[in-house]
Amino acid sequence: MREYKYLLVDADDTVFDFLACEAAAIKSVLARYGLPHDTKTVNAYSKINLKYWKAFERGEIKRESIFLGRFKEFLALINSDVEPMKINDDYFAELSNRAVLMPGALQTLSYLAKKYRVFITTNGVSATQIKRTNDSGVADLVEKIYISEDIGFQKPSAEYFDFVLKDIGQLDRSRYLIIGDSLTSDILGGINAGIDTLWVNVRGNPASDDIKPTFTVNSFTSLQKIL
């Protein structure tokens, strides 16, 4: 393994348990509107939401299209006439207050911060990610959080990582390691940018023949054994 100095760590489903945060937030909002909020309905929203974020990663839609599109499609699915952007705003407010961490996340970040310079890199919504990072204690263990909404480029584009490296002030890509759960965002982003990657495959997702990480672990805490 190279002598890395800079770790670019994804937020959702790497440090934060996004599925738990998402489920709690959408369930609370749907209940407030008197809409179905059972597991099947929550899972239906999650599937639609993921579809829109993946389209954004691929550059097929603008960020703003995610928020209207996902709730317009979801509300049509459950036959609701609630205004999509109203429920979107309420959902964001709820999600901002959900900061469920992956097991051992703070302990692992504390360990890494003693050996490396650690940064958060995320495609999430700026206000939500900043509040969750601050509320959870993660902000005390990382130097900075880089959010695609603020940068103007998103993972997996090389431009996103070009910005991050330039801002950090070290352009030697061999000193960096990208750590994240998403093959199509974090790992492909590292490949596009020429940076080594570590896939945190917590969910047991299938490997890809086309997108190959440099390293793979099955939990965030496993980083303490290899870094």
C-alpha positions as CSV (number, residue, x, y, z in Angstrom):
1,M,0.0,0.0,0.0
2,R,1.2,3.5,-0.9
3,E,2.1,6.0,1.8
4,Y,-1.1,8.0,1.7
5,K,-1.4,11.3,3.5
6,Y,-4.8,12.5,2.5
7,L,-8.1,10.6,2.9
8,L,-11.2,11.7,0.9
9,V,-14.0,10.0,2.8
10,D,-17.6,9.8,1.5
11,A,-20.4,10.7,3.9
12,D,-23.6,8.8,3.2
13,D,-23.5,5.0,3.7
14,T,-19.8,5.3,4.6
15,V,-19.8,7.5,7.7
16,F,-23.5,8.1,8.0
17,D,-26.1,5.3,7.8
18,F,-28.1,7.0,5.0
19,L,-30.7,4.4,4.6
20,A,-31.6,4.7,8.3
21,C,-31.6,8.5,8.1
22,E,-33.7,8.5,5.0
23,A,-36.3,6.0,6.3
24,A,-36.8,7.8,9.5
25,A,-37.1,11.2,7.8
26,I,-39.5,10.2,5.0
27,K,-41.6,8.1,7.4
28,S,-42.0,11.1,9.8
29,V,-43.0,13.5,6.9
30,L,-45.5,11.0,5.4
31,A,-47.1,10.5,8.8
32,R,-47.4,14.2,9.2
33,Y,-49.4,14.5,5.9
34,G,-51.5,11.5,6.8
35,L,-50.0,9.5,4.0
36,P,-49.0,5.8,4.0
37,H,-45.7,5.4,5.8
38,D,-45.3,1.6,6.1
39,T,-42.1,-0.2,5.1
40,K,-43.3,-0.9,1.5
41,T,-44.1,2.8,0.9
42,V,-40.8,4.0,2.5
43,N,-38.9,1.5,0.3
44,A,-40.7,2.7,-2.8
45,Y,-39.6,6.3,-2.1
46,S,-36.0,5.1,-1.5
47,K,-35.9,3.4,-4.8
48,I,-37.2,6.4,-6.7
49,N,-34.8,8.7,-4.8
50,L,-31.8,6.5,-5.7
51,K,-32.9,6.5,-9.3
52,Y,-32.8,10.3,-9.5
53,W,-29.4,10.6,-7.7
54,K,-27.9,8.1,-10.0
55,A,-29.1,10.1,-13.0
56,F,-27.5,13.2,-11.5
57,E,-24.2,11.3,-11.0
58,R,-24.3,10.4,-14.7
59,G,-24.9,14.0,-15.6
60,E,-28.3,13.3,-17.1
61,I,-30.2,15.8,-15.0
62,K,-29.5,18.9,-13.0
63,R,-29.4,18.8,-9.2
64,E,-32.7,20.8,-8.9
65,S,-34.5,18.2,-11.0
66,I,-33.9,15.6,-8.4
67,F,-36.1,17.2,-5.7
68,L,-39.1,18.0,-7.8
69,G,-38.9,14.8,-9.9
70,R,-38.5,12.3,-7.1
71,F,-41.5,13.6,-5.1
72,K,-43.7,14.2,-8.2
73,E,-43.1,10.5,-9.2
74,F,-43.5,9.2,-5.7
75,L,-46.7,11.1,-4.8
76,A,-48.2,10.0,-8.1
77,L,-47.4,6.4,-7.2
78,I,-49.3,6.7,-3.9
79,N,-52.1,8.8,-5.4
80,S,-51.4,11.9,-3.3
81,D,-52.1,15.5,-4.4
82,V,-49.6,17.0,-1.9
83,E,-47.4,19.7,-3.5
84,P,-44.1,18.0,-4.3
85,M,-41.8,20.8,-3.3
86,K,-43.6,21.4,-0.1
87,I,-43.1,17.8,1.0
88,N,-39.5,18.0,-0.3
89,D,-38.7,21.0,2.0
90,D,-40.2,19.2,5.0
91,Y,-38.2,16.1,4.1
92,F,-35.0,18.1,4.0
93,A,-35.7,19.6,7.4
94,E,-36.3,16.1,8.9
95,L,-33.2,14.7,7.2
96,S,-31.0,17.4,8.5
97,N,-31.9,16.3,12.0
98,R,-31.0,12.7,11.4
99,A,-27.4,11.9,11.9
100,V,-27.3,8.1,12.4
101,L,-23.7,6.9,12.1
102,M,-22.4,3.7,10.8
103,P,-21.1,1.4,13.6
104,G,-17.8,2.6,14.9
105,A,-17.7,5.7,12.6
106,L,-16.5,8.2,15.2
107,Q,-13.9,5.8,16.6
108,T,-12.6,5.0,13.2
109,L,-12.5,8.7,12.1
110,S,-10.7,9.5,15.3
111,Y,-8.1,6.8,14.6
112,L,-7.6,8.0,11.0
113,A,-7.3,11.7,11.9
114,K,-4.3,10.9,14.1
115,K,-2.4,9.4,11.1
116,Y,-3.8,11.2,8.0
117,R,-5.4,14.4,6.9
118,V,-9.1,13.5,6.6
119,F,-11.7,15.3,4.4
120,I,-15.4,14.5,3.7
121,T,-16.4,14.4,0.0
122,T,-20.1,14.2,-0.7
123,N,-22.8,14.8,-3.4
124,G,-25.4,15.5,-0.7
125,V,-27.3,18.7,-0.1
126,S,-25.1,21.3,1.5
127,A,-27.3,22.5,4.3
128,T,-28.3,19.0,5.3
129,Q,-24.7,17.6,5.2
130,I,-23.2,20.5,7.2
131,K,-25.8,20.2,9.9
132,R,-25.5,16.4,10.2
133,T,-21.7,16.6,10.2
134,N,-21.7,19.2,13.0
135,D,-24.4,17.5,15.1
136,S,-22.8,14.1,14.9
137,G,-19.3,15.2,16.0
138,V,-17.8,14.2,12.7
139,A,-16.9,17.9,12.0
140,D,-14.4,17.7,14.9
141,L,-12.5,14.8,13.3
142,V,-12.2,16.1,9.7
143,E,-10.5,19.2,8.3
144,K,-13.1,20.2,5.7
145,I,-16.2,18.9,4.0
146,Y,-16.4,19.2,0.2
147,I,-20.0,19.3,-1.1
148,S,-20.7,19.1,-4.8
149,E,-23.5,21.6,-4.6
150,D,-21.0,24.2,-3.4
151,I,-18.2,23.2,-5.8
152,G,-20.3,23.1,-9.0
153,F,-19.2,19.6,-10.0
154,Q,-20.3,16.2,-8.6
155,K,-18.7,12.9,-8.1
156,P,-17.7,10.9,-10.2
157,S,-16.5,13.8,-12.4
158,A,-12.7,14.3,-12.5
159,E,-13.4,18.1,-12.2
160,Y,-14.9,17.5,-8.7
161,F,-11.6,15.9,-7.5
162,D,-9.5,18.4,-9.4
163,F,-11.1,21.2,-7.3
164,V,-10.6,19.3,-4.0
165,L,-6.9,18.6,-4.6
166,K,-6.3,22.2,-5.7
167,D,-8.1,23.5,-2.6
168,I,-6.1,21.2,-0.3
169,G,-2.9,22.3,-2.0
170,Q,-1.4,18.9,-2.9
171,L,-1.7,17.8,-6.5
172,D,0.3,14.6,-6.2
173,R,-2.5,12.1,-6.6
174,S,-0.4,9.2,-5.3
175,R,-0.7,10.7,-1.8
176,Y,-4.6,10.5,-1.8
177,L,-7.0,7.6,-1.1
178,I,-10.7,7.9,-1.9
179,I,-12.9,6.0,0.5
180,G,-16.6,5.3,-0.1
181,D,-19.5,2.9,-0.6
182,S,-20.6,3.8,-4.1
183,L,-18.9,2.2,-7.1
184,T,-20.6,4.6,-9.5
185,S,-19.7,7.7,-7.4
186,D,-16.7,7.2,-5.2
187,I,-14.8,4.4,-7.0
188,L,-15.6,5.6,-10.5
189,G,-14.7,9.1,-9.4
190,G,-11.3,7.9,-8.3
191,I,-10.7,6.1,-11.5
192,N,-11.7,9.2,-13.5
193,A,-9.3,11.3,-11.4
194,G,-6.4,8.9,-11.3
195,I,-6.6,8.4,-7.5
196,D,-6.5,5.1,-5.6
197,T,-9.8,4.0,-4.1
198,L,-11.1,1.9,-1.2
199,W,-14.6,0.5,-1.5
200,V,-16.5,0.1,1.8
201,N,-19.0,-2.5,0.7
202,V,-21.2,-2.5,3.9
203,R,-24.3,-3.5,2.1
204,G,-22.8,-6.5,0.4
205,N,-23.4,-5.1,-3.1
206,P,-22.2,-7.1,-6.1
207,A,-18.8,-6.2,-7.6
208,S,-18.5,-4.7,-11.0
209,D,-16.5,-6.0,-14.0
210,D,-16.1,-2.4,-15.2
211,I,-15.5,-0.4,-12.0
212,K,-12.7,-1.9,-9.9
213,P,-11.5,-0.4,-6.6
214,T,-7.9,-0.5,-5.5
215,F,-9.0,-2.1,-2.2
216,T,-12.2,-3.4,-0.7
217,V,-13.4,-3.8,2.9
218,N,-16.8,-4.8,4.3
219,S,-17.0,-2.2,7.1
220,F,-15.8,1.3,7.9
221,T,-14.2,0.0,11.1
222,S,-12.0,-2.4,9.0
223,L,-10.0,0.7,7.9
224,Q,-8.3,0.6,11.3
225,K,-6.7,-2.8,10.3
226,I,-5.2,-1.7,7.0
227,L,-4.5,2.1,7.3
